[in-house]
Amino acid sequence: LSVIYDYAKENSGTLKQGVDAMEGIVKLMVGPVYRKIEGKPFEVLRLADRKVDDAIVKLDSHVPPSLKSRT
């Protein structure tokens, strides 16, 4: 899966800068949480994944339609 992501990211053209920025934000937000729960049961990781997904959905609702149409 990471190979596909890397390929898509490298071939995203003018969107690459936005992809890099979003990736940095997600790493910044998720990194500390991940370090705290690393090695914990799978259920905890699944909970964290759901929380991140919820945050992304909320963030997406605030992105103007004009910006969404450009990506």
GROMACS elastic network, one bead per residue, 0.5 to 0.9 nm:
[ bonds ]
;  ai    aj funct       b0    kb
    1     4     6  0.52491   500
    1     5     6  0.63531   500
    1     6     6  0.87050   500
    2     6     6  0.60112   500
    2     7     6  0.84740   500
    3     6     6  0.51129   500
    3     7     6  0.61212   500
    3     8     6  0.86017   500
    4     7     6  0.50937   500
    4     8     6  0.61284   500
    4     9     6  0.84922   500
    5     8     6  0.51499   500
    5     9     6  0.60106   500
    5    10     6  0.85525   500
    6     9     6  0.50630   500
    6    10     6  0.60886   500
    6    11     6  0.85636   500
    7    10     6  0.52321   500
    7    11     6  0.61982   500
    7    12     6  0.85655   500
    8    11     6  0.51698   500
    8    12     6  0.59294   500
    9    12     6  0.52229   500
    9    13     6  0.83452   500
    9    15     6  0.85010   500
    9    16     6  0.62620   500
    9    19     6  0.70702   500
    9    20     6  0.82976   500
   10    13     6  0.74789   500
   10    16     6  0.70651   500
   11    15     6  0.89723   500
   11    16     6  0.77538   500
   12    15     6  0.53879   500
   12    16     6  0.52317   500
   12    17     6  0.89442   500
   12    19     6  0.82575   500
   13    16     6  0.57057   500
   13    17     6  0.86245   500
   14    17     6  0.68842   500
   14    18     6  0.82243   500
   15    18     6  0.53431   500
   15    19     6  0.62198   500
   15    20     6  0.86976   500
   15    70     6  0.89274   500
   15    71     6  0.67452   500
   16    20     6  0.60646   500
   16    21     6  0.85421   500
   17    20     6  0.51282   500
   17    21     6  0.62053   500
   17    22     6  0.87107   500
   18    21     6  0.50200   500
   18    22     6  0.61427   500
   18    23     6  0.84494   500
   18    71     6  0.89008   500
   19    22     6  0.52133   500
   19    23     6  0.60126   500
   19    24     6  0.85505   500
   20    23     6  0.50607   500
   20    24     6  0.61580   500
   20    25     6  0.87280   500
   21    24     6  0.51475   500
   21    25     6  0.63669   500
   21    26     6  0.87720   500
   22    25     6  0.50852   500
   22    26     6  0.61924   500
   22    27     6  0.85716   500
   23    26     6  0.51803   500
   23    27     6  0.61171   500
   23    28     6  0.85167   500
   24    27     6  0.51297   500
   24    28     6  0.60603   500
   24    29     6  0.86389   500
   25    28     6  0.50393   500
   25    29     6  0.62071   500
   25    30     6  0.85081   500
   26    29     6  0.51480   500
   26    30     6  0.58392   500
   26    31     6  0.79613   500
   26    52     6  0.84692   500
   27    30     6  0.51763   500
   27    31     6  0.52604   500
   27    32     6  0.86540   500
   28    31     6  0.55762   500
   28    32     6  0.75064   500
   29    32     6  0.69303   500
   29    33     6  0.76203   500
   29    52     6  0.87690   500
   30    33     6  0.53615   500
   30    34     6  0.59723   500
   30    35     6  0.86663   500
   30    48     6  0.85763   500
   30    52     6  0.76503   500
   31    34     6  0.51104   500
   31    35     6  0.62361   500
   31    36     6  0.87773   500
   32    35     6  0.52113   500
   32    36     6  0.64282   500
   32    37     6  0.89425   500
   33    36     6  0.52043   500
   33    37     6  0.64256   500
   33    38     6  0.84700   500
   33    48     6  0.80018   500
   34    37     6  0.53025   500
   34    38     6  0.56632   500
   34    45     6  0.80659   500
   34    48     6  0.82482   500
   35    38     6  0.52692   500
   35    39     6  0.88538   500
   36    39     6  0.87212   500
   36    40     6  0.87038   500
   37    40     6  0.53273   500
   37    41     6  0.83415   500
   37    44     6  0.71920   500
   37    45     6  0.72040   500
   37    48     6  0.89945   500
   38    41     6  0.86066   500
   38    45     6  0.81471   500
   39    42     6  0.85265   500
   40    43     6  0.82189   500
   40    44     6  0.66199   500
   40    45     6  0.74903   500
   41    44     6  0.57283   500
   41    45     6  0.70295   500
   42    45     6  0.51420   500
   42    46     6  0.61901   500
   42    47     6  0.86920   500
   43    47     6  0.61931   500
   43    48     6  0.86692   500
   44    47     6  0.50604   500
   44    48     6  0.62931   500
   44    49     6  0.86413   500
   45    48     6  0.50581   500
   45    49     6  0.61782   500
   45    50     6  0.87201   500
   46    50     6  0.63167   500
   46    51     6  0.87278   500
   47    50     6  0.51634   500
   47    51     6  0.63078   500
   47    52     6  0.87464   500
   48    51     6  0.50588   500
   48    52     6  0.62268   500
   48    53     6  0.85523   500
   49    52     6  0.51789   500
   49    53     6  0.61280   500
   49    54     6  0.86275   500
   50    54     6  0.61377   500
   50    55     6  0.86395   500
   51    54     6  0.50617   500
   51    55     6  0.62710   500
   51    56     6  0.87211   500
   52    55     6  0.50346   500
   52    56     6  0.62279   500
   52    57     6  0.86592   500
   53    56     6  0.51301   500
   53    57     6  0.62275   500
   53    58     6  0.86843   500
   54    57     6  0.51465   500
   54    58     6  0.62769   500
   54    59     6  0.86149   500
   55    58     6  0.51200   500
   55    59     6  0.60873   500
   55    60     6  0.85246   500
   56    60     6  0.59856   500
   56    61     6  0.86392   500
   57    60     6  0.50388   500
   57    61     6  0.64036   500
   58    61     6  0.52114   500
   58    62     6  0.69342   500
   59    62     6  0.54216   500
   59    63     6  0.67969   500
   60    63     6  0.52677   500
   60    64     6  0.86048   500
   60    68     6  0.89047   500
   61    64     6  0.80121   500
   62    65     6  0.89639   500
   63    66     6  0.83848   500
   63    67     6  0.67427   500
   63    68     6  0.68775   500
   64    67     6  0.54244   500
   64    68     6  0.65074   500
   64    69     6  0.88918   500
   65    69     6  0.61334   500
   65    70     6  0.87559   500
   66    69     6  0.52718   500
   66    70     6  0.66562   500
   67    70     6  0.52547   500
   67    71     6  0.68065   500
   68    71     6  0.54187   500
